[in-house]
Amino acid sequence: MSITEFRDAPVEQMSETEIERLLREQGVGVLVLPTDDLPYVLPLSFGYDGDNCLYFLYLLFGEESRKENLSDSVERARFLVYSAVSMDEWRSVVLTGTITDVQEEEWDRLQAAMENAWHPNLFSGATPMRGVKGYQLSITEHTSLQHA
């Protein structure tokens, strides 16, 4: 595809229905947490509650976790969800919101939302695991694009 063809391609914003469908279908995306230097970027499974929250589970290894420390200390974060089937068929949503840890009394909501999450088997045998911690991103704004 040439630059002219790319520039003239029919790129448009996604509808709310299309955004919700992408969030329900994908189950994996990229969390972006601010730092004093470069942003901390982390591929991550997520669950979507069908309303305005994404949920994450952090598997915690070792004494400290950078993603845990950053998530506990920042107020806002971004999350990218995308699907790229081909050069002519792709879509993406960037979500911005507040990130907070999930309290014990809210774990039922987290577990229900995680139904659509992609669950890798990568860490099942890793040790020693310190624990599991849940977080939610309360979506305050979003942008989207798709190649129609």
Secondary structure, DSSP 8 states (H G I E B T S, - for coil): --HHHHHHS-EE---HHHHHHHHHHH-EEEEEE--SSS-EEEEEE-EE-SSSEEEEEEEEESS--HHHHHHHH-SEEEEEEEEEEETTEEEEEEEEEEEEE--GGGHHHHHHHGGGS---STTTT-S-EEEEEEEEEEEEEEEEEEE-
